Amino acid sequence: NPKENTNSFLRFAPHFIMPIIDYDLLNPPAYQQAQCHKLKRLVQSPNSFFMDVKCPGCFQITTVFSHAHSVVYCSSCASVLCRPTGGKARLTEGCSFRRKAE
């Protein structure tokens, strides 16, 4: 009987409980928005930024893009400030940076 098969299936089917969301979907927390893809955020925003990098040798400040595709040198002492990787640029040891204000 097909009716008995469907009843037995429903009897042994696992019951799914919807998870309880403890935040408002229209106002998600900032930490959750930071984890989302840049196009899937509530308000789209890029992951890249400009930063001021201080040279460890001469202490001159240079503006560098966070996802630089080429090696950035200090303009006064010609030391390497950052090297490109697949995504974000890697700062040289001893270099300090500050994210520029938007």
TORROMI-654027 format. One record per residue: x, y, z of N, C-alpha, C in turn; residue in three letters. Coordinates in steps of 0.1 Angstrom, whole numbers, padded with zeros to 4 digits, always signed. Layout:
BEGIN
XYZXYZXYZALA
...
This chain:
BEGIN
+0008-0012+0000+0000+0000+0000+0009+0013+0000ASN
+0007+0022-0009+0015+0034-0009+0012+0043+0002PRO
-0001+0042+0008-0004+0051+0019+0004+0047+0032LYS
+0006+0034+0034+0014+0029+0045+0028+0034+0044GLU
+0034+0034+0032+0048+0038+0030+0050+0053+0033ASN
+0041+0061+0029+0042+0075+0033+0040+0078+0048THR
+0031+0070+0054+0030+0072+0068+0042+0068+0076ASN
+0048+0057+0072+0060+0052+0078+0072+0062+0076SER
+0072+0068+0064+0083+0077+0062+0081+0090+0071PHE
+0069+0095+0072+0066+0106+0080+0069+0103+0095LEU
+0066+0091+0099+0068+0087+0113+0083+0087+0117ARG
+0091+0083+0108+0106+0082+0111+0114+0094+0106PHE
+0107+0103+0099+0115+0115+0094+0120+0123+0106ALA
+0132+0128+0105+0137+0137+0116+0130+0150+0115PRO
+0128+0156+0127+0121+0169+0128+0131+0180+0129HIS
+0130+0189+0120+0139+0200+0119+0134+0212+0127PHE
+0142+0217+0136+0138+0229+0144+0146+0241+0138ILE
+0138+0251+0136+0144+0263+0130+0153+0270+0141MET
+0165+0274+0138+0174+0280+0148+0168+0294+0151PRO
+0170+0298+0164+0166+0311+0169+0176+0321+0166ILE
+0172+0332+0159+0182+0342+0155+0181+0353+0166ILE
+0192+0356+0173+0192+0365+0184+0195+0379+0180ASP
+0194+0383+0168+0197+0397+0164+0187+0400+0153TYR
+0185+0413+0151+0176+0419+0141+0182+0417+0127ASP
+0175+0412+0117+0180+0410+0104+0182+0423+0097LEU
+0175+0433+0100+0177+0446+0094+0189+0454+0100LEU
+0193+0451+0112+0204+0457+0119+0214+0447+0124ASN
+0221+0440+0115+0230+0430+0120+0242+0436+0127PRO
+0248+0428+0136+0260+0433+0143+0272+0435+0134PRO
+0280+0444+0138+0292+0448+0130+0301+0436+0128ALA
+0303+0428+0138+0313+0416+0137+0308+0407+0126TYR
+0294+0405+0125+0289+0396+0115+0290+0402+0101GLN
+0289+0415+0099+0290+0421+0086+0305+0421+0082GLN
+0314+0421+0091+0328+0420+0087+0332+0407+0082ALA
+0325+0396+0086+0327+0383+0081+0321+0380+0067GLN
+0311+0388+0064+0304+0386+0051+0313+0390+0039CYS
+0310+0384+0027+0316+0388+0015+0313+0403+0012HIS
+0321+0410+0006+0320+0424+0004+0307+0428-0004LYS
+0302+0419-0013+0290+0422-0020+0277+0417-0013LEU
+0279+0408-0003+0267+0403+0004+0264+0410+0017LYS
+0271+0421+0020+0269+0429+0032+0256+0437+0030ARG
+0250+0442+0041+0238+0450+0040+0241+0463+0032LEU
+0252+0469+0035+0257+0480+0026+0271+0476+0021VAL
+0272+0475+0007+0284+0470+0001+0295+0480+0004GLN
+0307+0474+0008+0319+0482+0011+0331+0473+0007SER
+0342+0480+0003+0353+0472-0001+0362+0467+0011PRO
+0370+0457+0008+0379+0452+0019+0392+0460+0019ASN
+0395+0467+0008+0408+0474+0006+0407+0488+0012SER
+0419+0493+0015+0420+0506+0021+0434+0512+0018PHE
+0436+0525+0020+0449+0531+0020+0454+0533+0034PHE
+0467+0532+0035+0473+0533+0048+0486+0541+0047MET
+0490+0547+0058+0502+0554+0060+0512+0544+0066ASP
+0523+0542+0059+0534+0533+0064+0546+0541+0067VAL
+0551+0538+0079+0563+0545+0084+0575+0537+0082LYS
+0585+0542+0075+0598+0535+0072+0605+0533+0085CYS
+0610+0521+0088+0618+0519+0101+0632+0526+0101PRO
+0637+0529+0089+0650+0535+0088+0650+0550+0090GLY
+0642+0556+0082+0642+0571+0081+0630+0577+0087CYS
+0620+0569+0091+0607+0574+0097+0599+0583+0088PHE
+0601+0582+0075+0593+0589+0066+0580+0582+0064GLN
+0569+0589+0062+0556+0583+0060+0552+0582+0045ILE
+0548+0571+0041+0544+0569+0027+0530+0563+0026THR
+0522+0568+0017+0508+0562+0015+0509+0550+0006THR
+0503+0539+0011+0504+0526+0003+0490+0521+0003VAL
+0486+0514-0008+0473+0507-0010+0475+0494-0003PHE
+0464+0489+0004+0465+0477+0012+0467+0465+0003SER
+0462+0465-0009+0463+0454-0019+0472+0457-0030HIS
+0484+0463-0027+0494+0467-0037+0498+0455-0045ALA
+0500+0457-0058+0504+0446-0067+0519+0447-0071HIS
+0526+0457-0065+0540+0459-0068+0547+0462-0055SER
+0560+0460-0055+0569+0463-0044+0569+0478-0042VAL
+0567+0482-0029+0567+0497-0026+0580+0500-0019VAL
+0588+0510-0024+0600+0514-0018+0598+0527-0011TYR
+0607+0530-0001+0607+0543+0006+0613+0553-0004CYS
+0607+0565-0005+0612+0575-0014+0625+0581-0010SER
+0629+0581+0003+0641+0587+0007+0653+0578+0009SER
+0650+0566+0015+0662+0557+0017+0661+0544+0008CYS
+0651+0543+0000+0649+0532-0010+0649+0518-0004ALA
+0644+0517+0009+0642+0504+0015+0628+0499+0012SER
+0626+0486+0012+0614+0480+0008+0604+0481+0020VAL
+0592+0487+0017+0582+0489+0027+0572+0477+0027LEU
+0568+0472+0015+0559+0461+0015+0560+0453+0002CYS
+0557+0441+0002+0558+0432-0009+0544+0426-0012ARG
+0540+0424-0025+0527+0419-0028+0526+0404-0025PRO
+0514+0400-0021+0511+0386-0020+0499+0383-0029THR
+0492+0373-0028+0480+0370-0036+0469+0380-0034GLY
+0468+0385-0021+0457+0394-0018+0463+0407-0012GLY
+0463+0408+0001+0469+0420+0007+0484+0421+0007LYS
+0490+0433+0007+0504+0434+0006+0510+0431+0020ALA
+0521+0425+0020+0528+0421+0033+0538+0432+0037ARG
+0536+0438+0048+0546+0448+0053+0559+0442+0057LEU
+0570+0449+0055+0583+0445+0059+0584+0446+0074THR
+0592+0437+0081+0593+0437+0095+0599+0451+0099GLU
+0593+0456+0110+0597+0469+0115+0588+0481+0110GLY
+0581+0479+0099+0572+0489+0094+0560+0490+0102CYS
+0555+0502+0105+0542+0503+0112+0533+0510+0103SER
+0520+0508+0105+0510+0514+0096+0499+0519+0103PHE
+0491+0529+0097+0479+0534+0102+0469+0535+0091ARG
+0457+0530+0093+0447+0531+0083+0443+0546+0081ARG
+0443+0550+0068+0439+0564+0066+0424+0566+0068LYS
+0421+0578+0073+0407+0581+0075+0400+0583+0061ALA
+0387+0579+0061+0380+0579+0048+0374+0592+0045GLU
